[in-house]
Each structure stands twice: as structure tokens, then as C-alpha cells.
Amino acid sequence: MDMFKKLKLSQTTAADIEWEMTPDLAFCTFSAKGLRDALTNTDERVCYFFIDNYGDEPKLYLMERGTRYVNILAEVKAPLTMMNDCIIDHGCTLSTKDNFPVNSTLRAWLLNEVIEQENSPFLIPAVEEEPEKENLGETLPPIGKTGFNGDKVHLPAEQSTLGDGQIELLVTQWNFYDAKLNPQGTFDNALADTGDQFTVTDERTGLIWQWAGLDLCSIRKMTGDIEQLNKEGFAGYHDWRMPTVEEAMSLMEPVQNTKGLYLHPCFSKEQPFIFVAARRKPTGYWFVDYKQGKIYWSSGTVPGGFCRLCRNVG
């Protein structure tokens, strides 16, 4: 396709379009493939268009996705009325904050005006940015110097099973930010550099967090990895665990940081969506997605995710 001449693709990217794909579906698809192949087949990548309606008005992007790789290749300056019609075709209102696959009208327009055009004026390749330097101590005060002098907030710390309505209730109850459920929410932390180069302490919730985390894997393997990490005594402790929904959501920031996550920049960008200690009722697992700023669930047949562990102070 002539469109790909303008874009930098990996050699393993299939030069075709997955028309029904969206970011959420791509996550499930590639998590399943990665887990099924024991994470050895990490080269396969596909491209797809989707409408991002999380901003003031919808935008159309071309995304390249793989098991451990996700990248926006370009923005497409499609007619606004056409994107609005696509959102409505999916049974949603224009104020619905979500991602949408393109409809048949947009697909026909893309084929004629973008994909087969060698120099389409509507295709704006993404600018390749310098990789963000990961840091910790440079961005946080030491313990006792955060300025926090209020009462501690004790978040639920036990594993739970929660239905959709309960999730929406707890998000609003604690005023957590969620792009769909509570876009006006905010939860103020008091983050401090623990001083060990591995962890961050939140003086408001009394939690110590990994500043990085554990790699992409299944829920079963994640449980084993946590047991091994505790056996070894990561950062000097043996009681690390998955966070609850409330604990993981307490880190959600209402504005994206320079790493593209709704998270304080002291945390690593390598764990964009994480497991939490919560099952979904009637079925599935809950995840917290710092990339899109929301909580979501995935079927138990594709439980692929990262994890950022926590423990209670003292």
C-alpha cells in the first residue's frame, strides 16, 4: 500500500489493515497470543484505524500493535462530520468517551483518500520522540518532606469480587479519576522517595509502591512471580502483593504525564495497565489502565497484564 511508504514500520509488521480492531480489542488479542506462545513470539504486529473520542473532539489514528509494542503511526485528518457519524453509528452520543472502530463510510473514504494515495494530504505521520528518561528521586521529595500533615486514608486492602455497578460506585465514592466513570475526579497523593531506588511511599495512604513493576504475563504466572519476589525479599520486604482496585486507582492522575500515562512521572512507563486483586462479577478480571485513564475488565480467558506491587508501611 502506498500509504506505508510514508511511515516507519518494523519489518515484521503486516502491510494490511485490521478493520475491526480497537485498542481494547488489540490488547486482548495480543495478550492472548503472547501468553499462548509463552511470550516468545513477540514480533508479530498489525495496523488498524480507530477513532479516539477522549478529547474535545474525535481524532482518527493509525495504530501499530504487537504483543509488547504499541505505537501511533499517524493521525488522519478525516472530515469531522464523518467521524461524528461513525460514533453515532455505534449507538453512542458524541459525548461518549471511548475508542471506536471505523464504519463502512469511513473505511471507503480511507481507501480512496489515504491508503492508496502515495502522498495523501490527510495522513500526518507521528513525530518520533526521544525516549523518556525513567527516574525516581529527581521528581520526589524524601519521606517526611512532602508537606502532608492530614489524616491518613485507609483504602480497602483485601481481594474482592465486584460488579460493574460497584466499580462505578467506588470510583465516585473515593473521587478517583476515570476517563469514563468520573472525568472530574482527582485523588491527592503525598508521594515520597523511599530512598532505596526501587520504591515510592505514599504518606497519605500508607502504601509503599514499586516504582517499576512486573512484566506482562498471565494471572497464574503473576502469582508465582510475586511469591518468588517475596521469597527473595524485594527491597528488604517479604509481603508484596497486588493492589486492590481502590489502591491502584488512587495512583490515577487526571492529566497525562510526559510519558503518556495518567500517572505520576516518578513511576515507570513500562507497566501501562496492571492486574488488581479483584475479580469481576459475574465473570472476568478487573484491570487499571494508566494509558487510557480508566478501569476495565477482560475475560478470564485472556488475563494478560503487568503489575505494580504494593505493601503497607510498617
C-alpha positions, 0 to 999 in steps of 0.5 A: 500500500502506498500509504506505508511508504510514508511511515516507519514500520518494523519489518515484521509488521503486516502491510494490511489493515485490521478493520475491526480492531480497537485498542481494547480489542488489540490488547486482548488479542495480543495478550492472548497470543503472547501468553499462548506462545509463552511470550516468545513470539513477540514480533508479530504486529498489525495496523488498524484505524480507530477513532479516539473520542477522549478529547474535545473532539474525535481524532482518527489514528493509525495504530501499530500493535504487537504483543509488547509494542504499541505505537501511533503511526499517524493521525488522519485528518478525516472530515469531522462530520464523518467521524461524528457519524461513525460514533453515532453509528455505534449507538453512542452520543458524541459525548461518549468517551471511548475508542471506536472502530471505523464504519463502512463510510469511513473505511471507503473514504480511507481507501480512496483518500489515504491508503492508496494515495502515495502522498495523501494530504490527510495522513500526518505521520507521528513525530518520533520522540526521544525516549523518556528518561525513567527516574525516581528521586529527581521528581520526589521529595524524601519521606517526611518532606512532602508537606502532608500533615492530614489524616491518613486514608485507609483504602480497602486492602483485601481481594474482592469480587465486584460488579460493574455497578460497584466499580462505578460506585467506588470510583465516585465514592473515593473521587478517583479519576476515570476517563469514563466513570468520573472525568472530574475526579482527582485523588491527592497523593503525598508521594515520597522517595523511599530512598532505596531506588526501587520504591515510592511511599505514599504518606497519605495512604500508607502504601509503599509502591514499586516504582517499576513493576512486573512484566506482562504475563498471565494471572497464574504466572503473576502469582508465582512471580510475586511469591518468588519476589517475596521469597527473595525479599524485594527491597528488604520486604517479604509481603508484596502483593497486588493492589486492590482496585481502590489502591491502584486507582488512587495512583490515577492522575487526571492529566497525562504525564510526559510519558503518556500515562495518567500517572505520576512521572516518578513511576515507570512507563513500562507497566501501562495497565496492571492486574488488581486483586479483584475479580469481576462479577459475574465473570472476568478480571478487573484491570487499571489502565494508566494509558487510557485513564480508566478501569476495565475488565477482560475475560478470564480467558485472556488475563494478560497484564503487568503489575505494580506491587504494593505493601503497607508501611510498617 
